Amino acid sequence: MKGVFYLGSPIQNKNTQVDFLKHRLNMFIDVLDAIEPEDTDLEDIDRLIAMLDEMESKCREFNNREGSESV
């Protein structure tokens, strides 16, 4: 996958889905590592929560796509 994501088109391949989620999780970890606890404000925490919500949404989307393909 190497940094290329399919904007606007659904990711059907399970390996590509996992790579996508791994990349997003690594981005989240990078942001989390960069945050200085003493300088963190509510907006930073909201941004982290939004990132987690987006990953959760993608997981549901991928699971639903998988379920609809097996019908």
PyMOL Python script that loads the backbone (N, CA, C, O; Angstrom):
from pymol import cmd

cmd.read_pdbstr("""\
ATOM      1  N   MET A   1       0.811  -1.173   0.000  1.00  0.00           N
ATOM      2  CA  MET A   1       0.000   0.000   0.000  1.00  0.00           C
ATOM      3  C   MET A   1       0.867   1.255   0.000  1.00  0.00           C
ATOM      4  O   MET A   1       0.577   2.182  -0.757  1.00  0.00           O
ATOM      5  N   LYS A   2       1.877   1.322   0.784  1.00  0.00           N
ATOM      6  CA  LYS A   2       2.924   2.338   0.754  1.00  0.00           C
ATOM      7  C   LYS A   2       2.427   3.763   0.641  1.00  0.00           C
ATOM      8  O   LYS A   2       2.840   4.500  -0.255  1.00  0.00           O
ATOM      9  N   GLY A   3       1.529   4.161   1.558  1.00  0.00           N
ATOM     10  CA  GLY A   3       1.114   5.551   1.612  1.00  0.00           C
ATOM     11  C   GLY A   3       0.050   5.957   0.612  1.00  0.00           C
ATOM     12  O   GLY A   3      -0.364   7.116   0.592  1.00  0.00           O
ATOM     13  N   VAL A   4      -0.404   5.026  -0.222  1.00  0.00           N
ATOM     14  CA  VAL A   4      -1.427   5.367  -1.213  1.00  0.00           C
ATOM     15  C   VAL A   4      -2.760   4.839  -0.722  1.00  0.00           C
ATOM     16  O   VAL A   4      -2.907   3.649  -0.443  1.00  0.00           O
ATOM     17  N   PHE A   5      -3.735   5.742  -0.617  1.00  0.00           N
ATOM     18  CA  PHE A   5      -5.062   5.340  -0.190  1.00  0.00           C
ATOM     19  C   PHE A   5      -6.061   5.693  -1.262  1.00  0.00           C
ATOM     20  O   PHE A   5      -5.874   6.645  -2.020  1.00  0.00           O
ATOM     21  N   TYR A   6      -7.103   4.935  -1.316  1.00  0.00           N
ATOM     22  CA  TYR A   6      -8.098   5.071  -2.353  1.00  0.00           C
ATOM     23  C   TYR A   6      -9.160   6.052  -1.904  1.00  0.00           C
ATOM     24  O   TYR A   6     -10.128   5.663  -1.249  1.00  0.00           O
ATOM     25  N   LEU A   7      -8.992   7.309  -2.245  1.00  0.00           N
ATOM     26  CA  LEU A   7      -9.952   8.323  -1.861  1.00  0.00           C
ATOM     27  C   LEU A   7     -11.183   8.240  -2.745  1.00  0.00           C
ATOM     28  O   LEU A   7     -11.089   8.286  -3.971  1.00  0.00           O
ATOM     29  N   GLY A   8     -12.332   8.119  -2.108  1.00  0.00           N
ATOM     30  CA  GLY A   8     -13.573   8.134  -2.845  1.00  0.00           C
ATOM     31  C   GLY A   8     -14.030   6.786  -3.356  1.00  0.00           C
ATOM     32  O   GLY A   8     -15.205   6.629  -3.692  1.00  0.00           O
ATOM     33  N   SER A   9     -13.146   5.810  -3.428  1.00  0.00           N
ATOM     34  CA  SER A   9     -13.564   4.489  -3.898  1.00  0.00           C
ATOM     35  C   SER A   9     -13.471   3.497  -2.743  1.00  0.00           C
ATOM     36  O   SER A   9     -12.510   3.535  -1.975  1.00  0.00           O
ATOM     37  N   PRO A  10     -14.455   2.613  -2.609  1.00  0.00           N
ATOM     38  CA  PRO A  10     -14.448   1.666  -1.504  1.00  0.00           C
ATOM     39  C   PRO A  10     -13.302   0.663  -1.614  1.00  0.00           C
ATOM     40  O   PRO A  10     -12.961   0.194  -2.700  1.00  0.00           O
ATOM     41  N   ILE A  11     -12.723   0.352  -0.466  1.00  0.00           N
ATOM     42  CA  ILE A  11     -11.652  -0.645  -0.414  1.00  0.00           C
ATOM     43  C   ILE A  11     -12.306  -2.003  -0.199  1.00  0.00           C
ATOM     44  O   ILE A  11     -12.921  -2.238   0.841  1.00  0.00           O
ATOM     45  N   GLN A  12     -12.180  -2.890  -1.165  1.00  0.00           N
ATOM     46  CA  GLN A  12     -12.828  -4.188  -1.099  1.00  0.00           C
ATOM     47  C   GLN A  12     -11.889  -5.281  -0.584  1.00  0.00           C
ATOM     48  O   GLN A  12     -12.329  -6.204   0.103  1.00  0.00           O
ATOM     49  N   ASN A  13     -10.618  -5.181  -0.910  1.00  0.00           N
ATOM     50  CA  ASN A  13      -9.643  -6.202  -0.555  1.00  0.00           C
ATOM     51  C   ASN A  13      -9.368  -6.186   0.948  1.00  0.00           C
ATOM     52  O   ASN A  13      -9.043  -5.140   1.510  1.00  0.00           O
ATOM     53  N   LYS A  14      -9.498  -7.341   1.596  1.00  0.00           N
ATOM     54  CA  LYS A  14      -9.335  -7.429   3.044  1.00  0.00           C
ATOM     55  C   LYS A  14      -7.931  -7.009   3.486  1.00  0.00           C
ATOM     56  O   LYS A  14      -7.790  -6.324   4.499  1.00  0.00           O
ATOM     57  N   ASN A  15      -6.896  -7.404   2.750  1.00  0.00           N
ATOM     58  CA  ASN A  15      -5.531  -7.010   3.110  1.00  0.00           C
ATOM     59  C   ASN A  15      -5.351  -5.497   3.011  1.00  0.00           C
ATOM     60  O   ASN A  15      -4.677  -4.895   3.847  1.00  0.00           O
ATOM     61  N   THR A  16      -5.942  -4.895   2.010  1.00  0.00           N
ATOM     62  CA  THR A  16      -5.858  -3.444   1.845  1.00  0.00           C
ATOM     63  C   THR A  16      -6.613  -2.749   2.967  1.00  0.00           C
ATOM     64  O   THR A  16      -6.180  -1.701   3.447  1.00  0.00           O
ATOM     65  N   GLN A  17      -7.737  -3.319   3.392  1.00  0.00           N
ATOM     66  CA  GLN A  17      -8.488  -2.761   4.516  1.00  0.00           C
ATOM     67  C   GLN A  17      -7.643  -2.772   5.784  1.00  0.00           C
ATOM     68  O   GLN A  17      -7.606  -1.785   6.518  1.00  0.00           O
ATOM     69  N   VAL A  18      -6.965  -3.887   6.040  1.00  0.00           N
ATOM     70  CA  VAL A  18      -6.115  -4.004   7.229  1.00  0.00           C
ATOM     71  C   VAL A  18      -4.959  -3.007   7.144  1.00  0.00           C
ATOM     72  O   VAL A  18      -4.632  -2.352   8.134  1.00  0.00           O
ATOM     73  N   ASP A  19      -4.342  -2.890   5.974  1.00  0.00           N
ATOM     74  CA  ASP A  19      -3.255  -1.922   5.794  1.00  0.00           C
ATOM     75  C   ASP A  19      -3.743  -0.498   6.047  1.00  0.00           C
ATOM     76  O   ASP A  19      -3.053   0.295   6.687  1.00  0.00           O
ATOM     77  N   PHE A  20      -4.928  -0.181   5.547  1.00  0.00           N
ATOM     78  CA  PHE A  20      -5.516   1.137   5.746  1.00  0.00           C
ATOM     79  C   PHE A  20      -5.682   1.420   7.236  1.00  0.00           C
ATOM     80  O   PHE A  20      -5.302   2.486   7.719  1.00  0.00           O
ATOM     81  N   LEU A  21      -6.258   0.449   7.968  1.00  0.00           N
ATOM     82  CA  LEU A  21      -6.489   0.635   9.401  1.00  0.00           C
ATOM     83  C   LEU A  21      -5.172   0.719  10.173  1.00  0.00           C
ATOM     84  O   LEU A  21      -5.062   1.492  11.124  1.00  0.00           O
ATOM     85  N   LYS A  22      -4.185  -0.063   9.774  1.00  0.00           N
ATOM     86  CA  LYS A  22      -2.860   0.009  10.418  1.00  0.00           C
ATOM     87  C   LYS A  22      -2.251   1.387  10.234  1.00  0.00           C
ATOM     88  O   LYS A  22      -1.687   1.954  11.170  1.00  0.00           O
ATOM     89  N   HIS A  23      -2.363   1.923   9.032  1.00  0.00           N
ATOM     90  CA  HIS A  23      -1.830   3.251   8.749  1.00  0.00           C
ATOM     91  C   HIS A  23      -2.527   4.301   9.612  1.00  0.00           C
ATOM     92  O   HIS A  23      -1.869   5.166  10.190  1.00  0.00           O
ATOM     93  N   ARG A  24      -3.846   4.228   9.699  1.00  0.00           N
ATOM     94  CA  ARG A  24      -4.597   5.190  10.506  1.00  0.00           C
ATOM     95  C   ARG A  24      -4.231   5.071  11.984  1.00  0.00           C
ATOM     96  O   ARG A  24      -4.111   6.076  12.684  1.00  0.00           O
ATOM     97  N   LEU A  25      -4.056   3.835  12.452  1.00  0.00           N
ATOM     98  CA  LEU A  25      -3.678   3.629  13.851  1.00  0.00           C
ATOM     99  C   LEU A  25      -2.280   4.182  14.120  1.00  0.00           C
ATOM    100  O   LEU A  25      -2.043   4.786  15.166  1.00  0.00           O
ATOM    101  N   ASN A  26      -1.366   3.981  13.195  1.00  0.00           N
ATOM    102  CA  ASN A  26      -0.018   4.539  13.349  1.00  0.00           C
ATOM    103  C   ASN A  26      -0.052   6.061  13.360  1.00  0.00           C
ATOM    104  O   ASN A  26       0.691   6.693  14.111  1.00  0.00           O
ATOM    105  N   MET A  27      -0.910   6.652  12.533  1.00  0.00           N
ATOM    106  CA  MET A  27      -1.065   8.110  12.545  1.00  0.00           C
ATOM    107  C   MET A  27      -1.568   8.575  13.911  1.00  0.00           C
ATOM    108  O   MET A  27      -1.087   9.572  14.449  1.00  0.00           O
ATOM    109  N   PHE A  28      -2.531   7.853  14.465  1.00  0.00           N
ATOM    110  CA  PHE A  28      -3.075   8.185  15.781  1.00  0.00           C
ATOM    111  C   PHE A  28      -1.976   8.112  16.839  1.00  0.00           C
ATOM    112  O   PHE A  28      -1.856   9.008  17.674  1.00  0.00           O
ATOM    113  N   ILE A  29      -1.185   7.062  16.804  1.00  0.00           N
ATOM    114  CA  ILE A  29      -0.093   6.891  17.771  1.00  0.00           C
ATOM    115  C   ILE A  29       0.923   8.023  17.638  1.00  0.00           C
ATOM    116  O   ILE A  29       1.416   8.540  18.641  1.00  0.00           O
ATOM    117  N   ASP A  30       1.235   8.407  16.399  1.00  0.00           N
ATOM    118  CA  ASP A  30       2.168   9.522  16.178  1.00  0.00           C
ATOM    119  C   ASP A  30       1.643  10.818  16.785  1.00  0.00           C
ATOM    120  O   ASP A  30       2.386  11.559  17.428  1.00  0.00           O
ATOM    121  N   VAL A  31       0.353  11.085  16.576  1.00  0.00           N
ATOM    122  CA  VAL A  31      -0.255  12.295  17.139  1.00  0.00           C
ATOM    123  C   VAL A  31      -0.233  12.227  18.667  1.00  0.00           C
ATOM    124  O   VAL A  31       0.085  13.210  19.336  1.00  0.00           O
ATOM    125  N   LEU A  32      -0.570  11.072  19.201  1.00  0.00           N
ATOM    126  CA  LEU A  32      -0.586  10.889  20.651  1.00  0.00           C
ATOM    127  C   LEU A  32       0.811  11.086  21.242  1.00  0.00           C
ATOM    128  O   LEU A  32       0.961  11.729  22.281  1.00  0.00           O
ATOM    129  N   ASP A  33       1.819  10.538  20.588  1.00  0.00           N
ATOM    130  CA  ASP A  33       3.203  10.695  21.055  1.00  0.00           C
ATOM    131  C   ASP A  33       3.667  12.149  21.008  1.00  0.00           C
ATOM    132  O   ASP A  33       4.491  12.566  21.822  1.00  0.00           O
ATOM    133  N   ALA A  34       3.145  12.914  20.064  1.00  0.00           N
ATOM    134  CA  ALA A  34       3.586  14.300  19.880  1.00  0.00           C
ATOM    135  C   ALA A  34       2.944  15.270  20.878  1.00  0.00           C
ATOM    136  O   ALA A  34       3.411  16.397  21.043  1.00  0.00           O
ATOM    137  N   ILE A  35       1.896  14.833  21.525  1.00  0.00           N
ATOM    138  CA  ILE A  35       1.176  15.720  22.442  1.00  0.00           C
ATOM    139  C   ILE A  35       1.954  15.847  23.756  1.00  0.00           C
ATOM    140  O   ILE A  35       2.379  14.856  24.350  1.00  0.00           O
ATOM    141  N   GLU A  36       2.125  17.091  24.182  1.00  0.00           N
ATOM    142  CA  GLU A  36       2.732  17.384  25.477  1.00  0.00           C
ATOM    143  C   GLU A  36       1.603  17.519  26.502  1.00  0.00           C
ATOM    144  O   GLU A  36       0.754  18.401  26.370  1.00  0.00           O
ATOM    145  N   PRO A  37       1.587  16.663  27.514  1.00  0.00           N
ATOM    146  CA  PRO A  37       0.478  16.697  28.481  1.00  0.00           C
ATOM    147  C   PRO A  37       0.227  18.067  29.101  1.00  0.00           C
ATOM    148  O   PRO A  37      -0.921  18.447  29.332  1.00  0.00           O
ATOM    149  N   GLU A  38       1.315  18.817  29.374  1.00  0.00           N
ATOM    150  CA  GLU A  38       1.117  20.123  30.000  1.00  0.00           C
ATOM    151  C   GLU A  38       0.498  21.138  29.060  1.00  0.00           C
ATOM    152  O   GLU A  38      -0.118  22.104  29.509  1.00  0.00           O
ATOM    153  N   ASP A  39       0.655  20.930  27.758  1.00  0.00           N
ATOM    154  CA  ASP A  39       0.158  21.884  26.767  1.00  0.00           C
ATOM    155  C   ASP A  39      -1.129  21.437  26.086  1.00  0.00           C
ATOM    156  O   ASP A  39      -1.641  22.130  25.206  1.00  0.00           O
ATOM    157  N   THR A  40      -1.649  20.292  26.485  1.00  0.00           N
ATOM    158  CA  THR A  40      -2.834  19.731  25.834  1.00  0.00           C
ATOM    159  C   THR A  40      -4.094  20.452  26.294  1.00  0.00           C
ATOM    160  O   THR A  40      -4.291  20.698  27.484  1.00  0.00           O
ATOM    161  N   ASP A  41      -4.945  20.787  25.323  1.00  0.00           N
ATOM    162  CA  ASP A  41      -6.216  21.407  25.677  1.00  0.00           C
ATOM    163  C   ASP A  41      -7.369  20.538  25.182  1.00  0.00           C
ATOM    164  O   ASP A  41      -7.154  19.483  24.585  1.00  0.00           O
ATOM    165  N   LEU A  42      -8.558  20.981  25.428  1.00  0.00           N
ATOM    166  CA  LEU A  42      -9.754  20.211  25.078  1.00  0.00           C
ATOM    167  C   LEU A  42      -9.842  19.944  23.581  1.00  0.00           C
ATOM    168  O   LEU A  42     -10.299  18.880  23.164  1.00  0.00           O
ATOM    169  N   GLU A  43      -9.413  20.894  22.781  1.00  0.00           N
ATOM    170  CA  GLU A  43      -9.432  20.723  21.326  1.00  0.00           C
ATOM    171  C   GLU A  43      -8.546  19.548  20.887  1.00  0.00           C
ATOM    172  O   GLU A  43      -8.914  18.804  19.978  1.00  0.00           O
ATOM    173  N   ASP A  44      -7.391  19.379  21.524  1.00  0.00           N
ATOM    174  CA  ASP A  44      -6.501  18.252  21.210  1.00  0.00           C
ATOM    175  C   ASP A  44      -7.169  16.925  21.549  1.00  0.00           C
ATOM    176  O   ASP A  44      -7.100  15.968  20.778  1.00  0.00           O
ATOM    177  N   ILE A  45      -7.811  16.880  22.705  1.00  0.00           N
ATOM    178  CA  ILE A  45      -8.505  15.661  23.124  1.00  0.00           C
ATOM    179  C   ILE A  45      -9.663  15.362  22.178  1.00  0.00           C
ATOM    180  O   ILE A  45      -9.886  14.208  21.813  1.00  0.00           O
ATOM    181  N   ASP A  46     -10.395  16.389  21.784  1.00  0.00           N
ATOM    182  CA  ASP A  46     -11.495  16.206  20.829  1.00  0.00           C
ATOM    183  C   ASP A  46     -10.984  15.661  19.498  1.00  0.00           C
ATOM    184  O   ASP A  46     -11.639  14.825  18.876  1.00  0.00           O
ATOM    185  N   ARG A  47      -9.820  16.131  19.062  1.00  0.00           N
ATOM    186  CA  ARG A  47      -9.232  15.663  17.809  1.00  0.00           C
ATOM    187  C   ARG A  47      -8.877  14.169  17.915  1.00  0.00           C
ATOM    188  O   ARG A  47      -9.103  13.408  16.973  1.00  0.00           O
ATOM    189  N   LEU A  48      -8.327  13.758  19.055  1.00  0.00           N
ATOM    190  CA  LEU A  48      -8.002  12.340  19.259  1.00  0.00           C
ATOM    191  C   LEU A  48      -9.265  11.489  19.250  1.00  0.00           C
ATOM    192  O   LEU A  48      -9.293  10.419  18.642  1.00  0.00           O
ATOM    193  N   ILE A  49     -10.294  11.958  19.915  1.00  0.00           N
ATOM    194  CA  ILE A  49     -11.567  11.228  19.947  1.00  0.00           C
ATOM    195  C   ILE A  49     -12.144  11.116  18.540  1.00  0.00           C
ATOM    196  O   ILE A  49     -12.672  10.068  18.169  1.00  0.00           O
ATOM    197  N   ALA A  50     -12.049  12.181  17.760  1.00  0.00           N
ATOM    198  CA  ALA A  50     -12.556  12.153  16.381  1.00  0.00           C
ATOM    199  C   ALA A  50     -11.789  11.134  15.542  1.00  0.00           C
ATOM    200  O   ALA A  50     -12.378  10.426  14.725  1.00  0.00           O
ATOM    201  N   MET A  51     -10.478  11.064  15.747  1.00  0.00           N
ATOM    202  CA  MET A  51      -9.678  10.081  15.007  1.00  0.00           C
ATOM    203  C   MET A  51     -10.117   8.653  15.359  1.00  0.00           C
ATOM    204  O   MET A  51     -10.240   7.801  14.479  1.00  0.00           O
ATOM    205  N   LEU A  52     -10.349   8.403  16.643  1.00  0.00           N
ATOM    206  CA  LEU A  52     -10.822   7.080  17.072  1.00  0.00           C
ATOM    207  C   LEU A  52     -12.198   6.781  16.493  1.00  0.00           C
ATOM    208  O   LEU A  52     -12.460   5.663  16.048  1.00  0.00           O
ATOM    209  N   ASP A  53     -13.074   7.774  16.499  1.00  0.00           N
ATOM    210  CA  ASP A  53     -14.418   7.596  15.929  1.00  0.00           C
ATOM    211  C   ASP A  53     -14.348   7.249  14.442  1.00  0.00           C
ATOM    212  O   ASP A  53     -15.098   6.400  13.960  1.00  0.00           O
ATOM    213  N   GLU A  54     -13.437   7.916  13.714  1.00  0.00           N
ATOM    214  CA  GLU A  54     -13.279   7.633  12.283  1.00  0.00           C
ATOM    215  C   GLU A  54     -12.779   6.207  12.056  1.00  0.00           C
ATOM    216  O   GLU A  54     -13.237   5.523  11.141  1.00  0.00           O
ATOM    217  N   MET A  55     -11.837   5.761  12.892  1.00  0.00           N
ATOM    218  CA  MET A  55     -11.339   4.382  12.753  1.00  0.00           C
ATOM    219  C   MET A  55     -12.438   3.374  13.067  1.00  0.00           C
ATOM    220  O   MET A  55     -12.571   2.361  12.380  1.00  0.00           O
ATOM    221  N   GLU A  56     -13.221   3.650  14.097  1.00  0.00           N
ATOM    222  CA  GLU A  56     -14.329   2.763  14.438  1.00  0.00           C
ATOM    223  C   GLU A  56     -15.347   2.703  13.299  1.00  0.00           C
ATOM    224  O   GLU A  56     -15.861   1.634  12.973  1.00  0.00           O
ATOM    225  N   SER A  57     -15.627   3.838  12.709  1.00  0.00           N
ATOM    226  CA  SER A  57     -16.560   3.899  11.586  1.00  0.00           C
ATOM    227  C   SER A  57     -16.043   3.080  10.405  1.00  0.00           C
ATOM    228  O   SER A  57     -16.807   2.357   9.765  1.00  0.00           O
ATOM    229  N   LYS A  58     -14.759   3.193  10.120  1.00  0.00           N
ATOM    230  CA  LYS A  58     -14.166   2.422   9.022  1.00  0.00           C
ATOM    231  C   LYS A  58     -14.255   0.925   9.306  1.00  0.00           C
ATOM    232  O   LYS A  58     -14.557   0.138   8.409  1.00  0.00           O
ATOM    233  N   CYS A  59     -13.992   0.531  10.550  1.00  0.00           N
ATOM    234  CA  CYS A  59     -14.092  -0.891  10.911  1.00  0.00           C
ATOM    235  C   CYS A  59     -15.500  -1.411  10.657  1.00  0.00           C
ATOM    236  O   CYS A  59     -15.683  -2.494  10.102  1.00  0.00           O
ATOM    237  N   ARG A  60     -16.492  -0.628  11.070  1.00  0.00           N
ATOM    238  CA  ARG A  60     -17.889  -1.030  10.837  1.00  0.00           C
ATOM    239  C   ARG A  60     -18.188  -1.110   9.349  1.00  0.00           C
ATOM    240  O   ARG A  60     -18.839  -2.045   8.883  1.00  0.00           O
ATOM    241  N   GLU A  61     -17.700  -0.109   8.604  1.00  0.00           N
ATOM    242  CA  GLU A  61     -17.916  -0.091   7.158  1.00  0.00           C
ATOM    243  C   GLU A  61     -17.307  -1.335   6.509  1.00  0.00           C
ATOM    244  O   GLU A  61     -17.947  -1.978   5.677  1.00  0.00           O
ATOM    245  N   PHE A  62     -16.079  -1.671   6.887  1.00  0.00           N
ATOM    246  CA  PHE A  62     -15.416  -2.847   6.319  1.00  0.00           C
ATOM    247  C   PHE A  62     -16.147  -4.124   6.711  1.00  0.00           C
ATOM    248  O   PHE A  62     -16.301  -5.024   5.886  1.00  0.00           O
ATOM    249  N   ASN A  63     -16.599  -4.215   7.962  1.00  0.00           N
ATOM    250  CA  ASN A  63     -17.343  -5.397   8.402  1.00  0.00           C
ATOM    251  C   ASN A  63     -18.662  -5.526   7.662  1.00  0.00           C
ATOM    252  O   ASN A  63     -19.049  -6.627   7.271  1.00  0.00           O
ATOM    253  N   ASN A  64     -19.357  -4.409   7.465  1.00  0.00           N
ATOM    254  CA  ASN A  64     -20.627  -4.445   6.730  1.00  0.00           C
ATOM    255  C   ASN A  64     -20.410  -4.832   5.277  1.00  0.00           C
ATOM    256  O   ASN A  64     -21.205  -5.572   4.698  1.00  0.00           O
ATOM    257  N   ARG A  65     -19.343  -4.336   4.696  1.00  0.00           N
ATOM    258  CA  ARG A  65     -19.024  -4.664   3.301  1.00  0.00           C
ATOM    259  C   ARG A  65     -18.745  -6.158   3.187  1.00  0.00           C
ATOM    260  O   ARG A  65     -19.176  -6.803   2.231  1.00  0.00           O
ATOM    261  N   GLU A  66     -18.028  -6.703   4.155  1.00  0.00           N
ATOM    262  CA  GLU A  66     -17.708  -8.132   4.158  1.00  0.00           C
ATOM    263  C   GLU A  66     -18.980  -8.951   4.294  1.00  0.00           C
ATOM    264  O   GLU A  66     -19.146  -9.958   3.606  1.00  0.00           O
ATOM    265  N   GLY A  67     -19.889  -8.524   5.183  1.00  0.00           N
ATOM    266  CA  GLY A  67     -21.134  -9.239   5.388  1.00  0.00           C
ATOM    267  C   GLY A  67     -22.032  -9.229   4.178  1.00  0.00           C
ATOM    268  O   GLY A  67     -22.699 -10.223   3.890  1.00  0.00           O
ATOM    269  N   SER A  68     -22.061  -8.119   3.462  1.00  0.00           N
ATOM    270  CA  SER A  68     -22.922  -8.021   2.285  1.00  0.00           C
ATOM    271  C   SER A  68     -22.370  -8.804   1.105  1.00  0.00           C
ATOM    272  O   SER A  68     -23.125  -9.205   0.220  1.00  0.00           O
ATOM    273  N   GLU A  69     -21.059  -9.026   1.083  1.00  0.00           N
ATOM    274  CA  GLU A  69     -20.464  -9.805  -0.009  1.00  0.00           C
ATOM    275  C   GLU A  69     -20.709 -11.299   0.141  1.00  0.00           C
ATOM    276  O   GLU A  69     -20.701 -12.033  -0.847  1.00  0.00           O
ATOM    277  N   SER A  70     -20.929 -11.759   1.387  1.00  0.00           N
ATOM    278  CA  SER A  70     -21.108 -13.189   1.604  1.00  0.00           C
ATOM    279  C   SER A  70     -22.543 -13.634   1.369  1.00  0.00           C
ATOM    280  O   SER A  70     -22.837 -14.825   1.475  1.00  0.00           O
ATOM    281  N   VAL A  71     -23.435 -12.721   1.056  1.00  0.00           N
ATOM    282  CA  VAL A  71     -24.860 -13.043   0.843  1.00  0.00           C
ATOM    283  C   VAL A  71     -25.063 -13.618  -0.532  1.00  0.00           C
ATOM    284  O   VAL A  71     -26.189 -13.952  -0.902  1.00  0.00           O
TER     285      VAL A  71
END
""", "prot")
cmd.dss("prot")
cmd.show_as("cartoon", "prot")
cmd.util.cbc("prot")
cmd.orient("prot")
